[in-house]
Amino acid sequence: MGDPKMLDKISSAPGFIAALDQSGGSTPGALRQYGVMESDYQGEEEMFRLMHAMRVRIMTAPAFTGDKVIGAILFERTMDGDVDGQAVPSYLWEKRGVVPFLKVDKGLNAEENGVQTMKPMPDLDALLIRGREKGIFGTKMRSVIANADKAGIAEVVKQQFEVGRQIIAQGLMPIIEPEVSIKSPTKQEAEAILRDEIAAQLDKLPAGETVMLKLTIPTVPDFYAPLVAHKSVIRVVALSGGYSTADACDKLKRNNGMIASFSRGLTEGLHVSMSDSEFHASIADKIHQIHDASVNKAA
């Protein structure tokens, strides 16, 4: 599946995956966190241009290299953009040693049975082919679980794996992401149902087919250990889910075999007004914290 050097890096290298894939409705919030208000731009095109500039600033920072950041998840517009005249996926891999992934979902349906499934993706195959041609190694797609509803969680996991098989058929590595909301009043119970449903779907995968999992950091440390050890899982990564960088890193340290794939946790504290030296120091500090939590686990 894909470039064997990328596969080796993602499956075994110490480090974490940066999530640079805010899209559509989440972009204004990400820009506000960065100090860019809605009044600072007009229209979607200018909004995405400013978002791309922020991402380029992160990707070109001296600390953003494959020594600690082993992968990066991109929004489609970011994949189609460039860094200093070079396409983003090839820049990441050739210049930084970072394996590129692509966010492929088109957002969420309204909540039903305590969950939000993914909206239809009728053009997925075309997007996968285009991503593969641009050097993308794998994909990511997100669903959300708000409550411990067995039927709802089963539907989320079934949909994730059905689309995952479609992604595998195109020669890419799927990251399965059924996020359990950290605000869920039944978070621990939802995680128990989710673990069982994922394990059942993993057991159905044909020999040789593998996936990655992106999961909310569990309430009980090492709760996902059976999934980490499953023969069809090459890596389990954790989302920050709205936790602060410090909280997310503290919780991640207690989960062996899980590495980070943080978005908000990575960009926390970055600001458009920072000088380059201030920005580079801040992102280097976040990268160090997240790498340490991914690699050096608590006793």
Secondary structure, 3 states (H helix, E strand, C coil): CCCHHHHHHHHHCCCEEEEECCCHHHHHHHHHHCCCCHHHCCHHHHHHHHHHHHHHHHHCCCCCCCCCEEEEEECHHHHCCEECCEEHHHHHHHHHCCEEEEECCCCECCCECCEECECCCCCHHHHHHHHHHCCCCEEEEEEEECCCCHHHHHHHHHHHHHHHHHHHHCCCEEEEEEEECCCCCCHHHHHHHHHHHHHHHHHHCCCCCCEEEEEECCCCCCCCHHHHCCCCEEEEEEECCCCCHHHHHHHHCCCCCEEECCCHHHHCCCCCCCCHHHHHHHHHHHHHHHHHHHHCCCC
